[in-house]
Amino acid sequence: MMRLFKNGGKMNRFIFILFMGVSFLFFSGEAGSGGDNSSDGVNYVRNKTQTTFPLEKISNGVNKIIARVNDDVITLRDLQEFKRSSSIDKPANVIDKQALENLIEEKLITQLAKKEKFKVDNLWVDKKMKQLISAYGGYNKFEESLAKVGLSPAIIEKKIKDNFLVHQAVNKYVVSKIDVSPMEITEYYKEHIKEFSSPPKYICWVTKSGKRDFLEKLSKKIEKEGFDKILTEEKDIFFKIESDKEGLNDAIREVVESIKDGQWKIKEIGSAYYLVYLVKTVPAHAVFLNEVRDKIYSRIWKNKFSSKFEAWIKKLKEKSLVKIYSLE
C-alpha cells in the first residue's frame, strides 16, 4: 500500500550518562583488584602516585585486564558484555573506546558513592528484582537466562545496588545543582523564535481508484455540484489528511503545492489514481511561549546537565588513577 505519510524522523539522543537502568544491569561483569609491580600500559589520567602491576601475569582472553580505575580493574569481558547493551553507530574500534570510557566513568561514580557511604534502599532493590523475575516468567527462567551469558541473580542484585548508588551520586553532585529560571526560558524562546514556528499545514480530502475514468467523472461532478455536496454523498470513499509538507508522501505533497485552496487534481501514484482536493492551507505561524514552555525547560535542563556532568566527571578523573591498557 502506498503510504501518504512519511515515517517519523530520527529520535534525538541525550547524553549517555552511564546509569542506564535495567538493561545495563544485565550486561556488566565484575572487576577484581590488581597487585603492584610494573608500569606497562598507557596512562589515561596521571595526577596521583600510581600503584602498578605486571601485565604479563594477567590472564589472557576474556579475563584480560584492559583498564584500571583506582583499586578496581575492568576486564575485556566487562567491555564485551557492556557493548551488548549499547547501541553505538560507529566503527568497531571507536565503539570499544567509547564503551570503555563509559565503563570507567561508571566505575568512578560508584567508587565515590561507596566512599561517601551512600545507603542502598533494599526495598527498592527487592522491587526491581521482583520486576525482573516476573518479566522472565519466574525465578527458574530468570536464572537460566542469566546463566546463558555467564551471570547469576546474585550478580544482578549487586549491579542493581550499584545502579542505585550511581543515581544518588549524580543527584547529589549534578542534578541538585541545576536550576532553570522563567527568565532563561523566555530568553531562549526569543533567541530561537524561528525554531518554534509552526510550518504551513495542508487540509485535504483524498480518494483513490484503479480506474482514471471513475475519478474523471467524479471530478466533473465536483465542478458541477461543488465538493461539499459530493463529500456528503460519497463520504465513504474519501479520507481526510491534515499535515505539514514534511509529513506527506512526496507525490501528495507535489499535488497540494501545485494547487490552491478549493482546487483539486488527479494524479497517478504507483498502480492507482488519486484525486486530491485541497480544502485549506494553514499559513505558518509562531507558537506561543506557553505552548512550548515545557519543551524549552527540558532542553535547557538537559544542556545544563550535560555541561555539569562532564565537568564533574572531569574532576573525578583528575583526582583518580585511571590507566588504560591495550584493547587487542
Secondary structure, 3 states (H helix, E strand, C coil): CCCCECCCCCCCCCCCCCCCCHHHHCCCCCCCCCCCCCCCCEEEEECCCCCCCCHHHCCCHHHCEEEEECCEEEEHHHHHHHHHCCCCCCCHHHHHHHHHHHHHHHHHHHHHHHHCCCCCCHHHHHHHHHHHHHHCCCHHHHHHHHHHCCCCHHHHHHHHHHHHHHHHHHHHHCHHHCCCCHHHHHHHHHHCCCCCEECCEEEEEEEEECCHHHHHHHHHHHHHHCHHHHHHHCHHHCEEEEEEHHHECHHHHHHHHHCCCCCEEEEEECCEEEEEEEEEEECCEECCHHHHHHHHHHHHHHHHHHHHHHHHHHHHHHCCEEEECCCC
